[in-house]
């Protein structure tokens, strides 16, 4: 198969692997047996094969001229991923050397979609370069390392509630607003507002277990001078035995995005930047929440808040991260549909 002419400069392999994997998953396989299909001839002597084993783990096999070990690949430390050298006879080819990139998709099925995107990125890097396939694989691994490597920092309640709210908002609006709402998810990139469309519309999303809502803000998040329109969306979330988890929300959003590889790239980038880690999904699943429909508030001059204008003199620039707690009472509540109409009219 030739690379498709979509994105990634002149060529791309975006979206080509899912069909192969769907077909391979229907084939019977022994526990140690690999069943594969050639997907591309990347150079005169380099082929790529997608394969599955008896444990439902997915392999990307890239032919190599020799089986020399490359410590760079073994030291990438990509949790759930491993790169080894193997001699194999697969997909109708005689025994030859392969670089075997394998992902534990059998044990963790949620790894499947991001791994296929990673594998397609590897194919692209190899196809565009005259370098050794090992170099292209290493370069791609470095670029994706943050997504696949464990975060050793503590998973805090504040972080869990924050990302729950942002993903809930995406899930609630994506069907009517379209997948491009993902591009407006700017909070993970260090912006003060979780979602923003140019300087026209800002949306801040907060989660609270309290009623009335109690939320923490910095002095820019409710500043009405930054955007022409500013909204605050609040979710009340509560622990529950029956509800949803972070991986549930991620999967729902992935399913809605479907095969739009460009938007998937953006989604995975923002997930990684927000601190979400695939290898910690077992831990994330321990937190199950129930959620009530969101409360939407239009932030205007009368809305209770603290901004730079609240001070007689602007705070010294050496003072950073000024935060306050807001209890939301006596404020008119809007329907989510009102905000959805505003998003659609702002695009």
Beta strands, then each sheet from edge to edge (+ up, - down):
strand 1: 35-43
strand 2: 46-52
strand 3: 58-63
strand 4: 81-88
strand 5: 96-103
strand 6: 195-197
strand 7: 201-208
strand 8: 214-218
strand 9: 229-244
strand 10: 289-291
strand 11: 295-298
strand 12: 323-327
sheet 1: 1+ 2- 3+ 5- 4+
sheet 2: 6+ 7- 9- 10+
sheet 3: 6+ 7- 9- 11+
sheet 4: 8+ 12-
end
